[in-house]
Amino acid sequence: MKQVERAIIMAAGIGKRMQPVTLETPKPLVKVNGVRMIDTVIQGLQANGINEIYVVVGYLKEQFQCLTEEYPGLQLIENPYYDVCNNISSLYVARDYAKNAVILDGDQIIYNKSILDPSFELSGYNAVWTESHTDEWLMSEENGVVTSCSRTGGSRGWQLYSISRWSYEDGIKLKRHLEIEFEEKQNRQIYWDDVAMFCYPQEYRLGIYEMQKGDILEIDNLDELIALDKEYQKYQNKGR
C-alpha cells in the first residue's frame, strides 16, 4: 500500500463564472456560510495526517499569504502563467512535488474528510458512480483500472472529481510529461489532467477511488453559490 506524503492545491484561477464575487476575492477564499472553501480542503488534508501542503497561487495571490500563518507547513507556489495558460501551468510550476502526492482543487467544499485517505494502491482519481447523464469527465474501468475517459460526459460511468493520488514513480513520469507538453510542445491550453489521461494514457495505470455525491461539493458559478448561501443574493444582477 502506498502513502500520500504531500498535497498540491490548485488555487491560481480567476473564477470568472463566480464574478462579481471573485473580482475582489479569489474563488478558493470565498466564504460559504462563513467558511472559506479552501479551509475545508486544508483541514481535510490535515485530518488525514497530510501536513506538507503546497498551494499554487496566481490571481490575487497576496490574499493567500494568511494561509502560511494559519497553517504551519503550508507553502505558496506562484504560477506566473495563470492568466494566459490553462491549469496545466499550475501543476507545471509545482511538478517537483508530484511524487507520493494528492493533487486537488482549492475551490471545492470537502464534507467527508475520509475521501482524502492517504493510503492508496494505484495512482488515480476520486470518482462518483453516475447512472444518469453528466457533462463532466466520465471514466470507464475494468477490474478497477481506468480504460477510457470521455471529456464530454455521458451516462453509466465514474464521474471524475479533482482529487487524485500519484505514486512516487508516476509522480516522476508526470513531471517529465508536464515538461514535454509545457516546454517543448508549448501545449499550454489543456488541463493538467489531460497529460496522464489523454496525452500519455499508455504510460499510466490509473485506479478509481469511490466516493458519494454528498462527500464533496464543487461550486461552478454564482447561481450555485447563491443557492448555498443567500448572503450572495446581493450580487445576483451585478456585473454579469
Stockholm file with secondary structure:
# STOCKHOLM 1.0

chainA/1-240         MKQVERAIIMAAGIGKRMQPVTLETPKPLVKVNGVRMIDTVIQGLQANGINEIYVVVGYLKEQFQCLTEEYPGLQLIENPYYDVCNNISSLYVARDYAKNAVILDGDQIIYNKSILDPSFELSGYNAVWTESHTDEWLMSEENGVVTSCSRTGGSRGWQLYSISRWSYEDGIKLKRHLEIEFEEKQNRQIYWDDVAMFCYPQEYRLGIYEMQKGDILEIDNLDELIALDKEYQKYQNKGR
#=GR chainA/1-240 SS CEECCEEEEEECCCCGGGTTGGGTSCGGGCEETTEEHHHHHHHHHHHTTCCEEEEEECTTGGGGHHHHHHSTTEEEEECTTTTTSCTHHHHHHTGGGCTTEEEEESSEEESCGGGGCSEESSCEEEEEEESSCBSSCEEEEETTEEEEEETTCBSSEEEEEEEEEECHHHHHHHHHHHHIIIIISCCCSSCTHHIIIIISGGGCCCEEEECCGGGEEECCSHHHHHHHCGGGGGGTTSCC
#=GC SS_cons         CEECCEEEEEECCCCGGGTTGGGTSCGGGCEETTEEHHHHHHHHHHHTTCCEEEEEECTTGGGGHHHHHHSTTEEEEECTTTTTSCTHHHHHHTGGGCTTEEEEESSEEESCGGGGCSEESSCEEEEEEESSCBSSCEEEEETTEEEEEETTCBSSEEEEEEEEEECHHHHHHHHHHHHIIIIISCCCSSCTHHIIIIISGGGCCCEEEECCGGGEEECCSHHHHHHHCGGGGGGTTSCC
//
